Amino acid sequence: MQNMRKMAVAGAVVAVTAVSGCGLSQAITEQGNGHMKAVSYESGLEGKNDDDAKLPAWVPDGAQQVEEVIRTTGTERILKYRPAGTTLPSLCTSGDAEAAPPTLTADWWPAGEHKRTDKVCDGWHVAVEQDAVYAYRAESLLGN
């Protein structure tokens, strides 16, 4: 009887180890990296009218060629749009660049762009470049 109990425990340990080895670390890695979603819109207004969008209210309605990558398991975002004659709203103020680089990537996001952000718009760090406006919202524990 005791021998059967030892075999049952050993079998359970082997089963748990096998399951852990196959999927647990992969699930932890996936959870740690999070999930992302890319969206694009012809205008800021179109993006604001999309129920699934996370387009911030400060993006001008007339912004064009809007691209955003969203971390669906957190609050991190990167964003780009063509200003098309629009300006940032008055709620955007001068501010320090975001120190932490984004973990999200996109082929349209320039390397080191977070270091060039010199405006803050409702928690987003924003850089107005010659050809586009780039914005980055770092991961936040507050969920804003």
VMD Tcl script that draws the C-alpha trace (Angstrom):
set ca {
  {0.00 0.00 0.00}
  {2.75 2.42 0.93}
  {4.63 1.44 -2.24}
  {1.54 2.28 -4.34}
  {1.22 5.64 -2.58}
  {4.88 6.45 -3.40}
  {4.29 5.51 -7.03}
  {1.18 7.71 -7.21}
  {3.07 10.69 -5.74}
  {5.99 10.12 -8.10}
  {3.59 9.95 -11.05}
  {1.93 13.19 -10.00}
  {5.32 14.92 -9.70}
  {6.30 13.71 -13.17}
  {2.97 14.91 -14.61}
  {3.28 18.36 -13.02}
  {6.89 18.65 -14.18}
  {5.91 17.68 -17.72}
  {3.08 20.22 -17.84}
  {5.26 22.92 -16.31}
  {8.03 22.25 -18.75}
  {5.73 22.48 -21.75}
  {3.48 25.42 -21.08}
  {4.05 27.29 -17.86}
  {7.17 29.20 -18.82}
  {5.65 29.98 -22.19}
  {2.52 31.34 -20.51}
  {4.62 33.43 -18.12}
  {6.67 34.80 -21.00}
  {3.51 35.62 -22.96}
  {1.98 37.31 -19.92}
  {5.19 39.26 -19.26}
  {5.43 40.44 -22.86}
  {1.72 41.14 -23.07}
  {-0.34 41.31 -26.17}
  {-0.45 44.12 -28.68}
  {-2.89 45.42 -31.21}
  {-2.10 47.74 -34.12}
  {-4.73 50.12 -35.46}
  {-4.66 52.75 -38.19}
  {-7.11 55.44 -39.25}
  {-7.34 58.00 -42.01}
  {-8.15 60.72 -39.46}
  {-8.15 61.42 -35.76}
  {-11.93 61.70 -35.81}
  {-12.26 58.25 -37.39}
  {-10.05 56.78 -34.64}
  {-12.06 58.47 -31.90}
  {-15.28 57.05 -33.31}
  {-13.97 53.47 -33.22}
  {-15.34 51.80 -30.07}
  {-12.27 49.53 -29.88}
  {-9.79 52.41 -30.27}
  {-7.65 53.75 -27.55}
  {-7.01 56.96 -29.47}
  {-6.48 59.75 -26.92}
  {-8.86 62.72 -26.91}
  {-5.99 65.19 -27.39}
  {-5.23 63.90 -30.90}
  {-6.74 66.49 -33.28}
  {-9.78 65.33 -35.24}
  {-8.03 66.53 -38.41}
  {-4.89 64.46 -37.82}
  {-4.18 62.18 -40.78}
  {-2.62 58.75 -41.27}
  {-2.99 57.82 -37.59}
  {-1.08 54.70 -36.48}
  {-1.17 53.27 -32.97}
  {0.17 50.17 -31.26}
  {-1.68 49.28 -28.07}
  {-0.64 46.91 -25.29}
  {-3.91 45.09 -24.68}
  {-2.78 43.76 -21.29}
  {-1.65 47.14 -19.96}
  {-1.53 50.86 -20.62}
  {1.55 51.25 -22.82}
  {0.95 52.85 -26.25}
  {2.92 54.31 -29.16}
  {1.27 56.62 -31.66}
  {2.08 58.50 -34.84}
  {0.07 60.85 -37.01}
  {0.54 63.46 -39.71}
  {-0.47 66.85 -38.29}
  {-2.02 68.09 -41.59}
  {-2.14 71.68 -40.33}
  {-3.42 70.78 -36.86}
  {-1.77 71.81 -33.61}
  {-1.61 70.26 -30.17}
  {-4.38 71.39 -27.79}
  {-3.63 73.75 -24.90}
  {-3.69 70.89 -22.38}
  {-0.33 69.80 -23.88}
  {2.49 71.47 -21.98}
  {6.27 71.43 -22.09}
  {7.70 68.48 -20.22}
  {10.63 66.18 -19.78}
  {11.24 63.32 -22.16}
  {10.17 59.87 -21.02}
  {13.25 58.10 -19.65}
  {12.11 54.54 -20.24}
  {11.98 53.39 -23.85}
  {8.83 51.71 -25.11}
  {8.73 47.94 -25.20}
  {6.28 48.14 -28.10}
  {7.71 48.45 -31.59}
  {6.50 49.37 -35.05}
  {8.31 49.96 -38.31}
  {7.12 53.60 -38.22}
  {8.44 54.27 -34.67}
  {11.98 55.77 -34.90}
  {14.64 54.35 -32.58}
  {15.16 56.62 -29.57}
  {12.06 58.73 -30.31}
  {11.05 58.67 -26.61}
  {14.17 60.79 -25.89}
  {12.90 63.52 -28.23}
  {9.53 63.95 -26.51}
  {9.34 67.44 -25.06}
  {5.60 67.85 -24.54}
  {3.17 66.08 -22.21}
  {-0.46 65.64 -23.24}
  {-2.66 63.96 -20.66}
  {0.09 61.55 -19.58}
  {1.46 60.98 -23.11}
  {4.99 62.10 -23.98}
  {4.85 63.82 -27.36}
  {7.41 64.87 -29.97}
  {6.39 67.15 -32.82}
  {8.75 66.36 -35.68}
  {8.90 67.96 -39.11}
  {6.87 65.22 -40.81}
  {4.82 63.70 -37.98}
  {3.77 63.79 -34.34}
  {4.97 60.85 -32.24}
  {3.58 60.02 -28.82}
  {4.35 57.43 -26.18}
  {2.50 56.48 -23.03}
  {4.59 54.31 -20.75}
  {3.13 51.43 -18.79}
  {1.40 52.66 -15.65}
  {0.30 50.79 -12.57}
  {-2.55 53.29 -12.22}
  {-4.19 52.16 -15.44}
  {-4.62 55.68 -16.79}
}
mol new
graphics top color blue
foreach p $ca { graphics top sphere $p radius 0.5 }
foreach p [lrange $ca 0 end-1] q [lrange $ca 1 end] { graphics top cylinder $p $q radius 0.2 }
display resetview
